[in-house]
């Protein structure tokens, strides 16, 4: 049996990629692409917010579903230096 050295694309990474596009996506489309229920998609986006991502929603002026996309994320916080 051969082990694959290619890293597995997690659902979280897939969600970040989908939300990182200029167009973003609505809950229904994101859920379909990830194979999740709508409430799971919303919960995952809440988790991304807790991780430091800024997710913005834009609602079309003519009505329709809100589109979500990542606006920004916090830069990696350097480890606190220990010592004098």
mmCIF file of the N, C-alpha and C atoms, coordinates in Angstrom:
data_MODEL
# 
_entry.id   MODEL 
# 
loop_
_atom_site.group_PDB 
_atom_site.id 
_atom_site.type_symbol 
_atom_site.label_atom_id 
_atom_site.label_alt_id 
_atom_site.label_comp_id 
_atom_site.label_asym_id 
_atom_site.label_entity_id 
_atom_site.label_seq_id 
_atom_site.pdbx_PDB_ins_code 
_atom_site.Cartn_x 
_atom_site.Cartn_y 
_atom_site.Cartn_z 
_atom_site.occupancy 
_atom_site.B_iso_or_equiv 
_atom_site.pdbx_formal_charge 
_atom_site.auth_seq_id 
_atom_site.auth_comp_id 
_atom_site.auth_asym_id 
_atom_site.auth_atom_id 
_atom_site.pdbx_PDB_model_num 
ATOM 1   N N  . UNK A 1 1  ? 0.838   -1.176 0.000  1.00 0.00 ? 1  UNK A N  1 
ATOM 2   C CA . UNK A 1 1  ? 0.000   0.000  0.000  1.00 0.00 ? 1  UNK A CA 1 
ATOM 3   C C  . UNK A 1 1  ? 0.888   1.246  0.000  1.00 0.00 ? 1  UNK A C  1 
ATOM 4   N N  . UNK A 1 2  ? 0.607   2.179  -0.890 1.00 0.00 ? 2  UNK A N  1 
ATOM 5   C CA . UNK A 1 2  ? 1.388   3.407  -0.994 1.00 0.00 ? 2  UNK A CA 1 
ATOM 6   C C  . UNK A 1 2  ? 0.639   4.544  -0.310 1.00 0.00 ? 2  UNK A C  1 
ATOM 7   N N  . UNK A 1 3  ? 1.326   5.274  0.525  1.00 0.00 ? 3  UNK A N  1 
ATOM 8   C CA . UNK A 1 3  ? 0.724   6.425  1.195  1.00 0.00 ? 3  UNK A CA 1 
ATOM 9   C C  . UNK A 1 3  ? 0.905   7.671  0.336  1.00 0.00 ? 3  UNK A C  1 
ATOM 10  N N  . UNK A 1 4  ? -0.142  8.434  0.260  1.00 0.00 ? 4  UNK A N  1 
ATOM 11  C CA . UNK A 1 4  ? -0.086  9.674  -0.513 1.00 0.00 ? 4  UNK A CA 1 
ATOM 12  C C  . UNK A 1 4  ? 0.593   10.761 0.313  1.00 0.00 ? 4  UNK A C  1 
ATOM 13  N N  . UNK A 1 5  ? 1.475   11.512 -0.309 1.00 0.00 ? 5  UNK A N  1 
ATOM 14  C CA . UNK A 1 5  ? 2.141   12.609 0.386  1.00 0.00 ? 5  UNK A CA 1 
ATOM 15  C C  . UNK A 1 5  ? 1.439   13.936 0.129  1.00 0.00 ? 5  UNK A C  1 
ATOM 16  N N  . UNK A 1 6  ? 0.411   13.917 -0.734 1.00 0.00 ? 6  UNK A N  1 
ATOM 17  C CA . UNK A 1 6  ? -0.333  15.135 -1.041 1.00 0.00 ? 6  UNK A CA 1 
ATOM 18  C C  . UNK A 1 6  ? -1.238  15.469 0.142  1.00 0.00 ? 6  UNK A C  1 
ATOM 19  N N  . UNK A 1 7  ? -1.182  16.717 0.646  1.00 0.00 ? 7  UNK A N  1 
ATOM 20  C CA . UNK A 1 7  ? -2.040  17.064 1.773  1.00 0.00 ? 7  UNK A CA 1 
ATOM 21  C C  . UNK A 1 7  ? -3.515  17.035 1.367  1.00 0.00 ? 7  UNK A C  1 
ATOM 22  N N  . UNK A 1 8  ? -4.336  16.600 2.291  1.00 0.00 ? 8  UNK A N  1 
ATOM 23  C CA . UNK A 1 8  ? -5.765  16.488 2.046  1.00 0.00 ? 8  UNK A CA 1 
ATOM 24  C C  . UNK A 1 8  ? -6.401  17.868 2.157  1.00 0.00 ? 8  UNK A C  1 
ATOM 25  N N  . UNK A 1 9  ? -7.259  18.194 1.212  1.00 0.00 ? 9  UNK A N  1 
ATOM 26  C CA . UNK A 1 9  ? -7.966  19.472 1.251  1.00 0.00 ? 9  UNK A CA 1 
ATOM 27  C C  . UNK A 1 9  ? -9.133  19.335 2.222  1.00 0.00 ? 9  UNK A C  1 
ATOM 28  N N  . UNK A 1 10 ? -9.063  20.057 3.331  1.00 0.00 ? 10 UNK A N  1 
ATOM 29  C CA . UNK A 1 10 ? -10.127 19.981 4.321  1.00 0.00 ? 10 UNK A CA 1 
ATOM 30  C C  . UNK A 1 10 ? -11.331 20.787 3.849  1.00 0.00 ? 10 UNK A C  1 
ATOM 31  N N  . UNK A 1 11 ? -12.468 20.516 4.456  1.00 0.00 ? 11 UNK A N  1 
ATOM 32  C CA . UNK A 1 11 ? -13.683 21.276 4.120  1.00 0.00 ? 11 UNK A CA 1 
ATOM 33  C C  . UNK A 1 11 ? -13.488 22.747 4.492  1.00 0.00 ? 11 UNK A C  1 
ATOM 34  N N  . UNK A 1 12 ? -12.787 22.993 5.592  1.00 0.00 ? 12 UNK A N  1 
ATOM 35  C CA . UNK A 1 12 ? -12.522 24.373 6.004  1.00 0.00 ? 12 UNK A CA 1 
ATOM 36  C C  . UNK A 1 12 ? -11.688 25.077 4.934  1.00 0.00 ? 12 UNK A C  1 
ATOM 37  N N  . UNK A 1 13 ? -10.669 24.405 4.432  1.00 0.00 ? 13 UNK A N  1 
ATOM 38  C CA . UNK A 1 13 ? -9.830  24.992 3.383  1.00 0.00 ? 13 UNK A CA 1 
ATOM 39  C C  . UNK A 1 13 ? -10.642 25.231 2.116  1.00 0.00 ? 13 UNK A C  1 
ATOM 40  N N  . UNK A 1 14 ? -11.542 24.308 1.799  1.00 0.00 ? 14 UNK A N  1 
ATOM 41  C CA . UNK A 1 14 ? -12.394 24.479 0.633  1.00 0.00 ? 14 UNK A CA 1 
ATOM 42  C C  . UNK A 1 14 ? -13.320 25.682 0.810  1.00 0.00 ? 14 UNK A C  1 
ATOM 43  N N  . UNK A 1 15 ? -13.878 25.841 2.022  1.00 0.00 ? 15 UNK A N  1 
ATOM 44  C CA . UNK A 1 15 ? -14.754 26.980 2.301  1.00 0.00 ? 15 UNK A CA 1 
ATOM 45  C C  . UNK A 1 15 ? -13.983 28.288 2.180  1.00 0.00 ? 15 UNK A C  1 
ATOM 46  N N  . UNK A 1 16 ? -12.776 28.331 2.707  1.00 0.00 ? 16 UNK A N  1 
ATOM 47  C CA . UNK A 1 16 ? -11.944 29.535 2.611  1.00 0.00 ? 16 UNK A CA 1 
ATOM 48  C C  . UNK A 1 16 ? -11.673 29.872 1.146  1.00 0.00 ? 16 UNK A C  1 
ATOM 49  N N  . UNK A 1 17 ? -11.385 28.849 0.348  1.00 0.00 ? 17 UNK A N  1 
ATOM 50  C CA . UNK A 1 17 ? -11.129 29.073 -1.071 1.00 0.00 ? 17 UNK A CA 1 
ATOM 51  C C  . UNK A 1 17 ? -12.374 29.623 -1.770 1.00 0.00 ? 17 UNK A C  1 
ATOM 52  N N  . UNK A 1 18 ? -13.538 29.035 -1.483 1.00 0.00 ? 18 UNK A N  1 
ATOM 53  C CA . UNK A 1 18 ? -14.783 29.498 -2.104 1.00 0.00 ? 18 UNK A CA 1 
ATOM 54  C C  . UNK A 1 18 ? -15.122 30.934 -1.695 1.00 0.00 ? 18 UNK A C  1 
ATOM 55  N N  . UNK A 1 19 ? -14.927 31.240 -0.417 1.00 0.00 ? 19 UNK A N  1 
ATOM 56  C CA . UNK A 1 19 ? -15.226 32.590 0.074  1.00 0.00 ? 19 UNK A CA 1 
ATOM 57  C C  . UNK A 1 19 ? -14.160 33.592 -0.346 1.00 0.00 ? 19 UNK A C  1 
ATOM 58  N N  . UNK A 1 20 ? -13.003 33.104 -0.731 1.00 0.00 ? 20 UNK A N  1 
ATOM 59  C CA . UNK A 1 20 ? -11.903 33.978 -1.124 1.00 0.00 ? 20 UNK A CA 1 
ATOM 60  C C  . UNK A 1 20 ? -12.008 34.497 -2.546 1.00 0.00 ? 20 UNK A C  1 
ATOM 61  N N  . UNK A 1 21 ? -12.955 33.981 -3.311 1.00 0.00 ? 21 UNK A N  1 
ATOM 62  C CA . UNK A 1 21 ? -13.118 34.469 -4.680 1.00 0.00 ? 21 UNK A CA 1 
ATOM 63  C C  . UNK A 1 21 ? -13.783 35.837 -4.667 1.00 0.00 ? 21 UNK A C  1 
ATOM 64  N N  . UNK A 1 22 ? -13.604 36.578 -5.747 1.00 0.00 ? 22 UNK A N  1 
ATOM 65  C CA . UNK A 1 22 ? -14.186 37.916 -5.835 1.00 0.00 ? 22 UNK A CA 1 
ATOM 66  C C  . UNK A 1 22 ? -15.714 37.879 -5.726 1.00 0.00 ? 22 UNK A C  1 
ATOM 67  N N  . UNK A 1 23 ? -16.322 36.873 -6.323 1.00 0.00 ? 23 UNK A N  1 
ATOM 68  C CA . UNK A 1 23 ? -17.784 36.758 -6.307 1.00 0.00 ? 23 UNK A CA 1 
ATOM 69  C C  . UNK A 1 23 ? -18.306 36.190 -4.993 1.00 0.00 ? 23 UNK A C  1 
ATOM 70  N N  . UNK A 1 24 ? -17.498 35.410 -4.285 1.00 0.00 ? 24 UNK A N  1 
ATOM 71  C CA . UNK A 1 24 ? -17.978 34.779 -3.060 1.00 0.00 ? 24 UNK A CA 1 
ATOM 72  C C  . UNK A 1 24 ? -19.037 33.747 -3.372 1.00 0.00 ? 24 UNK A C  1 
ATOM 73  N N  . UNK A 1 25 ? -19.990 33.575 -2.481 1.00 0.00 ? 25 UNK A N  1 
ATOM 74  C CA . UNK A 1 25 ? -21.049 32.611 -2.718 1.00 0.00 ? 25 UNK A CA 1 
ATOM 75  C C  . UNK A 1 25 ? -22.171 32.764 -1.731 1.00 0.00 ? 25 UNK A C  1 
ATOM 76  N N  . UNK A 1 26 ? -23.354 32.300 -2.117 1.00 0.00 ? 26 UNK A N  1 
ATOM 77  C CA . UNK A 1 26 ? -24.485 32.324 -1.191 1.00 0.00 ? 26 UNK A CA 1 
ATOM 78  C C  . UNK A 1 26 ? -24.506 31.010 -0.410 1.00 0.00 ? 26 UNK A C  1 
ATOM 79  N N  . UNK A 1 27 ? -25.302 30.984 0.651  1.00 0.00 ? 27 UNK A N  1 
ATOM 80  C CA . UNK A 1 27 ? -25.336 29.815 1.530  1.00 0.00 ? 27 UNK A CA 1 
ATOM 81  C C  . UNK A 1 27 ? -25.710 28.551 0.761  1.00 0.00 ? 27 UNK A C  1 
ATOM 82  N N  . UNK A 1 28 ? -26.711 28.636 -0.106 1.00 0.00 ? 28 UNK A N  1 
ATOM 83  C CA . UNK A 1 28 ? -27.163 27.453 -0.839 1.00 0.00 ? 28 UNK A CA 1 
ATOM 84  C C  . UNK A 1 28 ? -26.057 26.890 -1.731 1.00 0.00 ? 28 UNK A C  1 
ATOM 85  N N  . UNK A 1 29 ? -25.380 27.757 -2.464 1.00 0.00 ? 29 UNK A N  1 
ATOM 86  C CA . UNK A 1 29 ? -24.312 27.314 -3.359 1.00 0.00 ? 29 UNK A CA 1 
ATOM 87  C C  . UNK A 1 29 ? -23.135 26.741 -2.581 1.00 0.00 ? 29 UNK A C  1 
ATOM 88  N N  . UNK A 1 30 ? -22.720 27.436 -1.520 1.00 0.00 ? 30 UNK A N  1 
ATOM 89  C CA . UNK A 1 30 ? -21.614 26.950 -0.698 1.00 0.00 ? 30 UNK A CA 1 
ATOM 90  C C  . UNK A 1 30 ? -21.951 25.590 -0.096 1.00 0.00 ? 30 UNK A C  1 
ATOM 91  N N  . UNK A 1 31 ? -23.180 25.453 0.408  1.00 0.00 ? 31 UNK A N  1 
ATOM 92  C CA . UNK A 1 31 ? -23.610 24.195 1.017  1.00 0.00 ? 31 UNK A CA 1 
ATOM 93  C C  . UNK A 1 31 ? -23.590 23.062 0.003  1.00 0.00 ? 31 UNK A C  1 
ATOM 94  N N  . UNK A 1 32 ? -24.083 23.331 -1.198 1.00 0.00 ? 32 UNK A N  1 
ATOM 95  C CA . UNK A 1 32 ? -24.102 22.305 -2.248 1.00 0.00 ? 32 UNK A CA 1 
ATOM 96  C C  . UNK A 1 32 ? -22.689 21.863 -2.604 1.00 0.00 ? 32 UNK A C  1 
ATOM 97  N N  . UNK A 1 33 ? -21.784 22.820 -2.758 1.00 0.00 ? 33 UNK A N  1 
ATOM 98  C CA . UNK A 1 33 ? -20.411 22.488 -3.145 1.00 0.00 ? 33 UNK A CA 1 
ATOM 99  C C  . UNK A 1 33 ? -19.670 21.711 -2.071 1.00 0.00 ? 33 UNK A C  1 
ATOM 100 N N  . UNK A 1 34 ? -20.017 21.966 -0.806 1.00 0.00 ? 34 UNK A N  1 
ATOM 101 C CA . UNK A 1 34 ? -19.329 21.297 0.298  1.00 0.00 ? 34 UNK A CA 1 
ATOM 102 C C  . UNK A 1 34 ? -20.065 20.050 0.790  1.00 0.00 ? 34 UNK A C  1 
ATOM 103 N N  . UNK A 1 35 ? -21.301 19.861 0.330  1.00 0.00 ? 35 UNK A N  1 
ATOM 104 C CA . UNK A 1 35 ? -22.079 18.718 0.788  1.00 0.00 ? 35 UNK A CA 1 
ATOM 105 C C  . UNK A 1 35 ? -22.584 18.887 2.208  1.00 0.00 ? 35 UNK A C  1 
ATOM 106 N N  . UNK A 1 36 ? -22.791 20.126 2.613  1.00 0.00 ? 36 UNK A N  1 
ATOM 107 C CA . UNK A 1 36 ? -23.251 20.448 3.962  1.00 0.00 ? 36 UNK A CA 1 
ATOM 108 C C  . UNK A 1 36 ? -24.686 20.945 3.936  1.00 0.00 ? 36 UNK A C  1 
ATOM 109 N N  . UNK A 1 37 ? -25.327 20.890 5.102  1.00 0.00 ? 37 UNK A N  1 
ATOM 110 C CA . UNK A 1 37 ? -26.618 21.545 5.261  1.00 0.00 ? 37 UNK A CA 1 
ATOM 111 C C  . UNK A 1 37 ? -26.364 23.031 5.493  1.00 0.00 ? 37 UNK A C  1 
ATOM 112 N N  . UNK A 1 38 ? -27.379 23.847 5.245  1.00 0.00 ? 38 UNK A N  1 
ATOM 113 C CA . UNK A 1 38 ? -27.209 25.308 5.344  1.00 0.00 ? 38 UNK A CA 1 
ATOM 114 C C  . UNK A 1 38 ? -26.734 25.744 6.731  1.00 0.00 ? 38 UNK A C  1 
ATOM 115 N N  . UNK A 1 39 ? -27.297 25.155 7.783  1.00 0.00 ? 39 UNK A N  1 
ATOM 116 C CA . UNK A 1 39 ? -26.898 25.577 9.126  1.00 0.00 ? 39 UNK A CA 1 
ATOM 117 C C  . UNK A 1 39 ? -25.441 25.215 9.419  1.00 0.00 ? 39 UNK A C  1 
ATOM 118 N N  . UNK A 1 40 ? -24.948 24.157 8.819  1.00 0.00 ? 40 UNK A N  1 
ATOM 119 C CA . UNK A 1 40 ? -23.544 23.768 9.002  1.00 0.00 ? 40 UNK A CA 1 
ATOM 120 C C  . UNK A 1 40 ? -22.623 24.771 8.314  1.00 0.00 ? 40 UNK A C  1 
ATOM 121 N N  . UNK A 1 41 ? -23.031 25.248 7.143  1.00 0.00 ? 41 UNK A N  1 
ATOM 122 C CA . UNK A 1 41 ? -22.246 26.245 6.418  1.00 0.00 ? 41 UNK A CA 1 
ATOM 123 C C  . UNK A 1 41 ? -22.179 27.545 7.209  1.00 0.00 ? 41 UNK A C  1 
ATOM 124 N N  . UNK A 1 42 ? -23.317 27.974 7.749  1.00 0.00 ? 42 UNK A N  1 
ATOM 125 C CA . UNK A 1 42 ? -23.324 29.208 8.555  1.00 0.00 ? 42 UNK A CA 1 
ATOM 126 C C  . UNK A 1 42 ? -22.459 29.051 9.803  1.00 0.00 ? 42 UNK A C  1 
ATOM 127 N N  . UNK A 1 43 ? -22.511 27.888 10.432 1.00 0.00 ? 43 UNK A N  1 
ATOM 128 C CA . UNK A 1 43 ? -21.691 27.641 11.621 1.00 0.00 ? 43 UNK A CA 1 
ATOM 129 C C  . UNK A 1 43 ? -20.207 27.652 11.274 1.00 0.00 ? 43 UNK A C  1 
ATOM 130 N N  . UNK A 1 44 ? -19.844 27.081 10.130 1.00 0.00 ? 44 UNK A N  1 
ATOM 131 C CA . UNK A 1 44 ? -18.440 27.078 9.707  1.00 0.00 ? 44 UNK A CA 1 
ATOM 132 C C  . UNK A 1 44 ? -17.956 28.496 9.436  1.00 0.00 ? 44 UNK A C  1 
ATOM 133 N N  . UNK A 1 45 ? -18.814 29.334 8.858  1.00 0.00 ? 45 UNK A N  1 
ATOM 134 C CA . UNK A 1 45 ? -18.421 30.735 8.626  1.00 0.00 ? 45 UNK A CA 1 
ATOM 135 C C  . UNK A 1 45 ? -18.256 31.465 9.954  1.00 0.00 ? 45 UNK A C  1 
ATOM 136 N N  . UNK A 1 46 ? -19.080 31.146 10.942 1.00 0.00 ? 46 UNK A N  1 
ATOM 137 C CA . UNK A 1 46 ? -18.900 31.733 12.275 1.00 0.00 ? 46 UNK A CA 1 
ATOM 138 C C  . UNK A 1 46 ? -17.555 31.317 12.858 1.00 0.00 ? 46 UNK A C  1 
ATOM 139 N N  . UNK A 1 47 ? -17.181 30.076 12.641 1.00 0.00 ? 47 UNK A N  1 
ATOM 140 C CA . UNK A 1 47 ? -15.877 29.595 13.102 1.00 0.00 ? 47 UNK A CA 1 
ATOM 141 C C  . UNK A 1 47 ? -14.731 30.332 12.435 1.00 0.00 ? 47 UNK A C  1 
ATOM 142 N N  . UNK A 1 48 ? -14.882 30.629 11.139 1.00 0.00 ? 48 UNK A N  1 
ATOM 143 C CA . UNK A 1 48 ? -13.847 31.395 10.443 1.00 0.00 ? 48 UNK A CA 1 
ATOM 144 C C  . UNK A 1 48 ? -13.733 32.792 11.033 1.00 0.00 ? 48 UNK A C  1 
ATOM 145 N N  . UNK A 1 49 ? -14.868 33.383 11.374 1.00 0.00 ? 49 UNK A N  1 
ATOM 146 C CA . UNK A 1 49 ? -14.843 34.712 12.005 1.00 0.00 ? 49 UNK A CA 1 
ATOM 147 C C  . UNK A 1 49 ? -14.090 34.653 13.327 1.00 0.00 ? 49 UNK A C  1 
ATOM 148 N N  . UNK A 1 50 ? -14.333 33.604 14.101 1.00 0.00 ? 50 UNK A N  1 
ATOM 149 C CA . UNK A 1 50 ? -13.631 33.436 15.378 1.00 0.00 ? 50 UNK A CA 1 
ATOM 150 C C  . UNK A 1 50 ? -12.137 33.238 15.160 1.00 0.00 ? 50 UNK A C  1 
ATOM 151 N N  . UNK A 1 51 ? -11.775 32.671 14.009 1.00 0.00 ? 51 UNK A N  1 
ATOM 152 C CA . UNK A 1 51 ? -10.360 32.465 13.679 1.00 0.00 ? 51 UNK A CA 1 
ATOM 153 C C  . UNK A 1 51 ? -9.692  33.737 13.168 1.00 0.00 ? 51 UNK A C  1 
ATOM 154 N N  . UNK A 1 52 ? -10.463 34.819 12.996 1.00 0.00 ? 52 UNK A N  1 
ATOM 155 C CA . UNK A 1 52 ? -9.871  36.084 12.591 1.00 0.00 ? 52 UNK A CA 1 
ATOM 156 C C  . UNK A 1 52 ? -10.202 36.536 11.183 1.00 0.00 ? 52 UNK A C  1 
ATOM 157 N N  . UNK A 1 53 ? -10.973 35.775 10.447 1.00 0.00 ? 53 UNK A N  1 
ATOM 158 C CA . UNK A 1 53 ? -11.365 36.187 9.103  1.00 0.00 ? 53 UNK A CA 1 
ATOM 159 C C  . UNK A 1 53 ? -12.477 37.226 9.183  1.00 0.00 ? 53 UNK A C  1 
ATOM 160 N N  . UNK A 1 54 ? -12.456 38.189 8.281  1.00 0.00 ? 54 UNK A N  1 
ATOM 161 C CA . UNK A 1 54 ? -13.548 39.135 8.155  1.00 0.00 ? 54 UNK A CA 1 
ATOM 162 C C  . UNK A 1 54 ? -14.365 38.704 6.950  1.00 0.00 ? 54 UNK A C  1 
ATOM 163 N N  . UNK A 1 55 ? -15.592 38.286 7.217  1.00 0.00 ? 55 UNK A N  1 
ATOM 164 C CA . UNK A 1 55 ? -16.486 37.826 6.157  1.00 0.00 ? 55 UNK A CA 1 
ATOM 165 C C  . UNK A 1 55 ? -17.581 38.866 5.996  1.00 0.00 ? 55 UNK A C  1 
ATOM 166 N N  . UNK A 1 56 ? -17.738 39.338 4.770  1.00 0.00 ? 56 UNK A N  1 
ATOM 167 C CA . UNK A 1 56 ? -18.764 40.344 4.516  1.00 0.00 ? 56 UNK A CA 1 
ATOM 168 C C  . UNK A 1 56 ? -19.877 39.734 3.674  1.00 0.00 ? 56 UNK A C  1 
ATOM 169 N N  . UNK A 1 57 ? -21.073 40.256 3.909  1.00 0.00 ? 57 UNK A N  1 
ATOM 170 C CA . UNK A 1 57 ? -22.242 39.818 3.147  1.00 0.00 ? 57 UNK A CA 1 
ATOM 171 C C  . UNK A 1 57 ? -22.718 40.990 2.306  1.00 0.00 ? 57 UNK A C  1 
ATOM 172 N N  . UNK A 1 58 ? -23.089 40.700 1.079  1.00 0.00 ? 58 UNK A N  1 
ATOM 173 C CA . UNK A 1 58 ? -23.664 41.737 0.229  1.00 0.00 ? 58 UNK A CA 1 
ATOM 174 C C  . UNK A 1 58 ? -24.957 41.184 -0.354 1.00 0.00 ? 58 UNK A C  1 
ATOM 175 N N  . UNK A 1 59 ? -26.006 41.982 -0.228 1.00 0.00 ? 59 UNK A N  1 
ATOM 176 C CA . UNK A 1 59 ? -27.306 41.565 -0.716 1.00 0.00 ? 59 UNK A CA 1 
ATOM 177 C C  . UNK A 1 59 ? -27.609 42.337 -1.990 1.00 0.00 ? 59 UNK A C  1 
ATOM 178 N N  . UNK A 1 60 ? -27.997 41.655 -3.053 1.00 0.00 ? 60 UNK A N  1 
ATOM 179 C CA . UNK A 1 60 ? -28.311 42.341 -4.312 1.00 0.00 ? 60 UNK A CA 1 
ATOM 180 C C  . UNK A 1 60 ? -29.446 43.341 -4.128 1.00 0.00 ? 60 UNK A C  1 
ATOM 181 N N  . UNK A 1 61 ? -29.331 44.478 -4.777 1.00 0.00 ? 61 UNK A N  1 
ATOM 182 C CA . UNK A 1 61 ? -30.347 45.524 -4.630 1.00 0.00 ? 61 UNK A CA 1 
ATOM 183 C C  . UNK A 1 61 ? -31.695 45.076 -5.178 1.00 0.00 ? 61 UNK A C  1 
ATOM 184 N N  . UNK A 1 62 ? -31.707 44.200 -6.166 1.00 0.00 ? 62 UNK A N  1 
ATOM 185 C CA . UNK A 1 62 ? -32.955 43.722 -6.747 1.00 0.00 ? 62 UNK A CA 1 
ATOM 186 C C  . UNK A 1 62 ? -33.552 42.546 -6.000 1.00 0.00 ? 62 UNK A C  1 
ATOM 187 N N  . UNK A 1 63 ? -32.996 42.213 -4.855 1.00 0.00 ? 63 UNK A N  1 
ATOM 188 C CA . UNK A 1 63 ? -33.450 41.053 -4.098 1.00 0.00 ? 63 UNK A CA 1 
ATOM 189 C C  . UNK A 1 63 ? -32.573 39.847 -4.401 1.00 0.00 ? 63 UNK A C  1 
ATOM 190 N N  . UNK A 1 64 ? -32.866 38.774 -3.774 1.00 0.00 ? 64 UNK A N  1 
ATOM 191 C CA . UNK A 1 64 ? -32.080 37.560 -3.983 1.00 0.00 ? 64 UNK A CA 1 
ATOM 192 C C  . UNK A 1 64 ? -31.283 37.204 -2.747 1.00 0.00 ? 64 UNK A C  1 
ATOM 193 N N  . UNK A 1 65 ? -30.475 36.186 -2.886 1.00 0.00 ? 65 UNK A N  1 
ATOM 194 C CA . UNK A 1 65 ? -29.694 35.675 -1.764 1.00 0.00 ? 65 UNK A CA 1 
ATOM 195 C C  . UNK A 1 65 ? -28.453 36.516 -1.511 1.00 0.00 ? 65 UNK A C  1 
ATOM 196 N N  . UNK A 1 66 ? -28.124 36.666 -0.236 1.00 0.00 ? 66 UNK A N  1 
ATOM 197 C CA . UNK A 1 66 ? -26.908 37.374 0.131  1.00 0.00 ? 66 UNK A CA 1 
ATOM 198 C C  . UNK A 1 66 ? -25.703 36.552 -0.293 1.00 0.00 ? 66 UNK A C  1 
ATOM 199 N N  . UNK A 1 67 ? -24.670 37.224 -0.761 1.00 0.00 ? 67 UNK A N  1 
ATOM 200 C CA . UNK A 1 67 ? -23.405 36.580 -1.129 1.00 0.00 ? 67 UNK A CA 1 
ATOM 201 C C  . UNK A 1 67 ? -22.390 36.900 -0.037 1.00 0.00 ? 67 UNK A C  1 
ATOM 202 N N  . UNK A 1 68 ? -21.638 35.902 0.340  1.00 0.00 ? 68 UNK A N  1 
ATOM 203 C CA . UNK A 1 68 ? -20.619 36.051 1.381  1.00 0.00 ? 68 UNK A CA 1 
ATOM 204 C C  . UNK A 1 68 ? -19.247 35.882 0.752  1.00 0.00 ? 68 UNK A C  1 
ATOM 205 N N  . UNK A 1 69 ? -18.286 36.658 1.263  1.00 0.00 ? 69 UNK A N  1 
ATOM 206 C CA . UNK A 1 69 ? -16.905 36.495 0.816  1.00 0.00 ? 69 UNK A CA 1 
ATOM 207 C C  . UNK A 1 69 ? -15.976 36.951 1.920  1.00 0.00 ? 69 UNK A C  1 
ATOM 208 N N  . UNK A 1 70 ? -14.761 36.459 1.849  1.00 0.00 ? 70 UNK A N  1 
ATOM 209 C CA . UNK A 1 70 ? -13.753 36.859 2.834  1.00 0.00 ? 70 UNK A CA 1 
ATOM 210 C C  . UNK A 1 70 ? -13.197 38.202 2.404  1.00 0.00 ? 70 UNK A C  1 
ATOM 211 N N  . UNK A 1 71 ? -13.253 39.152 3.321  1.00 0.00 ? 71 UNK A N  1 
ATOM 212 C CA . UNK A 1 71 ? -12.707 40.478 3.052  1.00 0.00 ? 71 UNK A CA 1 
ATOM 213 C C  . UNK A 1 71 ? -11.256 40.528 3.483  1.00 0.00 ? 71 UNK A C  1 
ATOM 214 N N  . UNK A 1 72 ? -10.970 39.956 4.633  1.00 0.00 ? 72 UNK A N  1 
ATOM 215 C CA . UNK A 1 72 ? -9.591  39.932 5.116  1.00 0.00 ? 72 UNK A CA 1 
ATOM 216 C C  . UNK A 1 72 ? -9.458  38.903 6.225  1.00 0.00 ? 72 UNK A C  1 
ATOM 217 N N  . UNK A 1 73 ? -8.235  38.617 6.560  1.00 0.00 ? 73 UNK A N  1 
ATOM 218 C CA . UNK A 1 73 ? -7.946  37.733 7.684  1.00 0.00 ? 73 UNK A CA 1 
ATOM 219 C C  . UNK A 1 73 ? -6.800  38.342 8.479  1.00 0.00 ? 73 UNK A C  1 
ATOM 220 N N  . UNK A 1 74 ? -6.773  38.005 9.739  1.00 0.00 ? 74 UNK A N  1 
ATOM 221 C CA . UNK A 1 74 ? -5.697  38.503 10.596 1.00 0.00 ? 74 UNK A CA 1 
ATOM 222 C C  . UNK A 1 74 ? -4.383  37.867 10.169 1.00 0.00 ? 74 UNK A C  1 
ATOM 223 N N  . UNK A 1 75 ? -3.339  38.633 10.226 1.00 0.00 ? 75 UNK A N  1 
ATOM 224 C CA . UNK A 1 75 ? -2.021  38.078 9.953  1.00 0.00 ? 75 UNK A CA 1 
ATOM 225 C C  . UNK A 1 75 ? -1.661  37.129 11.097 1.00 0.00 ? 75 UNK A C  1 
ATOM 226 N N  . UNK A 1 76 ? -0.824  36.205 10.824 1.00 0.00 ? 76 UNK A N  1 
ATOM 227 C CA . UNK A 1 76 ? -0.401  35.261 11.837 1.00 0.00 ? 76 UNK A CA 1 
ATOM 228 C C  . UNK A 1 76 ? 0.245   36.028 12.989 1.00 0.00 ? 76 UNK A C  1 
ATOM 229 N N  . UNK A 1 77 ? -0.177  35.702 14.183 1.00 0.00 ? 77 UNK A N  1 
ATOM 230 C CA . UNK A 1 77 ? 0.362   36.370 15.361 1.00 0.00 ? 77 UNK A CA 1 
ATOM 231 C C  . UNK A 1 77 ? 1.652   35.665 15.752 1.00 0.00 ? 77 UNK A C  1 
ATOM 232 N N  . UNK A 1 78 ? 2.760   36.411 15.815 1.00 0.00 ? 78 UNK A N  1 
ATOM 233 C CA . UNK A 1 78 ? 4.025   35.764 16.200 1.00 0.00 ? 78 UNK A CA 1 
ATOM 234 C C  . UNK A 1 78 ? 3.971   35.288 17.632 1.00 0.00 ? 78 UNK A C  1 
ATOM 235 N N  . UNK A 1 79 ? 4.667   34.211 17.890 1.00 0.00 ? 79 UNK A N  1 
ATOM 236 C CA . UNK A 1 79 ? 4.721   33.700 19.252 1.00 0.00 ? 79 UNK A CA 1 
ATOM 237 C C  . UNK A 1 79 ? 5.381   34.727 20.157 1.00 0.00 ? 79 UNK A C  1 
ATOM 238 N N  . UNK A 1 80 ? 4.863   34.817 21.360 1.00 0.00 ? 80 UNK A N  1 
ATOM 239 C CA . UNK A 1 80 ? 5.436   35.754 22.332 1.00 0.00 ? 80 UNK A CA 1 
ATOM 240 C C  . UNK A 1 80 ? 6.852   35.295 22.669 1.00 0.00 ? 80 UNK A C  1 
ATOM 241 N N  . UNK A 1 81 ? 7.766   36.228 22.658 1.00 0.00 ? 81 UNK A N  1 
ATOM 242 C CA . UNK A 1 81 ? 9.139   35.867 22.976 1.00 0.00 ? 81 UNK A CA 1 
ATOM 243 C C  . UNK A 1 81 ? 9.293   35.757 24.483 1.00 0.00 ? 81 UNK A C  1 
ATOM 244 N N  . UNK A 1 82 ? 9.969   34.746 24.868 1.00 0.00 ? 82 UNK A N  1 
ATOM 245 C CA . UNK A 1 82 ? 10.213  34.519 26.294 1.00 0.00 ? 82 UNK A CA 1 
ATOM 246 C C  . UNK A 1 82 ? 11.661  34.859 26.591 1.00 0.00 ? 82 UNK A C  1 
ATOM 247 N N  . UNK A 1 83 ? 11.886  35.402 27.735 1.00 0.00 ? 83 UNK A N  1 
ATOM 248 C CA . UNK A 1 83 ? 13.255  35.702 28.126 1.00 0.00 ? 83 UNK A CA 1 
ATOM 249 C C  . UNK A 1 83 ? 13.373  37.163 28.515 1.00 0.00 ? 83 UNK A C  1 
ATOM 250 N N  . UNK A 1 84 ? 14.558  37.553 28.918 1.00 0.00 ? 84 UNK A N  1 
ATOM 251 C CA . UNK A 1 84 ? 14.755  38.918 29.416 1.00 0.00 ? 84 UNK A CA 1 
ATOM 252 C C  . UNK A 1 84 ? 15.287  39.847 28.417 1.00 0.00 ? 84 UNK A C  1 
# 
